[in-house]
Amino acid sequence: MIITALVVSALGSVATVRSTPEELAMKLLADYKREHAYSLSGQTPPRRPSSLEVRQVYEPSDKTWRKKLGDQAGIVVEDSASRFAVGQCTWLAYLARSDFPFDSRGGGRNDAKNWLDQASKAGWPVGRFVIGEPIPLPQRGAILVHKAWPGNPSGHVSIVSEIISERCLVVWDCNFSSDLDGKVRERVIELDDYVAGYIYRDDATWRNMSSKWLLSPVGEKGFGTLESSDASDGPYWSSVVRLSPDVSDYGQIFLEIYPDLERKLDLDVYVWPERFTIRLPKSAANVAVAEVGPVPVSKLPDRYVVVLVRPNRITSSDKPIKRLLAYVKYSTLQR
């Protein structure tokens, strides 16, 4: 299950045309970032890493876990020797990401707590947990890095294999036990006070794909009964959608609209900062009748898709609009 495709905010009619589209878009974006900001638990002492559930435990020599982890995380787990001692968390993470920029000078530079900085310096894509900033999105196959905590001066690394939510993950790691038993575990965890960030997979493989659907709806909102043929005073229907780490900066997005209409409809559609005006014919449910775009990912503010939709003219206004459902579609562009 890939929940990482998009993270979708709650929807609603949040403003009328008394707010300009730019003002509304910036307010929506600011509200979204504030609602999804990373914060500490407030516990004293701070909440340490723990498991919600331990699904499986393996001996390091039992190679069956390698295929299972690889299949779940969408990666290849090497069957060769690691640069790290068997049973350490870095041993398992290195088998899963054997191209990691190992520092041959040693001396603690390759401790788990330092992996995020090492990867960033080497040009790898990373997402950091910063208090007050939006939580970085998880990604299957990414390395989750923990800072040092009391009793563990070296930090910890694990591999993300499943995303339950942006705050709840399934990970694979080694040596995560009170007695440091060196065993491999598949665990369900929640974000804690010591997470440092994600080391993402390189998106080069995604750039080579012709297209990829991100099947997460922008949302569904009925406009209610519109009694006037000119609905220019009606509310905006809006949503904020955050692009996952799997989406390349070199791609472009489209908005596909699936209305359920018994009349023709003119819409003003903003995929911020671009504006489109489209006319929708009568349609049956679940039939795409309009594609809006493209909008280059590079033009989106901080890789957020801010969608504003407003009907500016309808015909046969005696019946309400039943539904308006939209999906974001992503297509790659070659460099």
Protein Blocks (a to p, Z undefined) as FASTA:
>chain_A
ZZklpacdddddfbdfkbcfklmmmmmmmmmmmmmpccdehiacddddddfbdfbdcdfk
lmklmmmmmmmnopacdfbdcfbdehiaklmmmmmmmmbccdfkgnolmgmklmmmmmmm
nopacddddehiacddddehiacdddddehianbpadddfbdfbfkbccdddehiafkln
opacdddddddfkbfbdcdddfklmmmpfbdcddbdfbdcdebjafbfblklpccddddd
dddfklcfkbccddddddddfbdcdddddddfbdcddddddddehiafbdcddddfklpg
hhiacdddddfbdehklbccfbdcdddddddddZZ
